[in-house]
Amino acid sequence: MTREHAAVAQAVAIPGAVWDGRWIIEGIDDKGLIVRALGQDGLLQLGELPDGAPPRETLSASPAVFDGNTLISAPLVQYGPATLRLAQPKGDFFTTLLSH
């Protein structure tokens, strides 16, 4: 079970703000960058995924940091300097499940 990319395709934020009502990207302070779903273009920039990485479908809907169209960080696979945390870590089980 995973989140579909279409559900978050239009969600955008700046680093440090809540993205999609669930995630906060930290570790990057440049407000000129944008947080959005990794998508297929971000997956292409990642190249080969590390062992144990979530499925590509899951990653496509995960938050990532971009400078224009250039991928800067994809925290779910520990690519780049940004880190990721749930905005409401005490949310219910289904909230966290749907955001993975």
Phi, psi and omega in degrees: 000133181209164177282140177276142179303322181302332181290338183235008186301330182260357181285129177221154177202178172253157177305137181095343178265163178285129177254130178057027178068007185230319192245147171236127176266127181234167177094358176227121184258356183291108181286356175279351179270163181233144174257126177208176178297143181302315177063179181292324180294322176291320177300320178298323180288333178292325183075219181291134181276148178291157176304139178083002179292151175299162178301152181303324179297320178292314181297324180304326181265004181273155180288144178214160181254131181233149168247097189068240177259003182268124178291127178257318183204141174230088189300330182297336176245016177057039176262121180085181189277345186286152173241165188228138173214156177288138180292326180232080187298344179262017177296169181288168183304316184293328177298313181287324179298314182291338181268003177258000000 
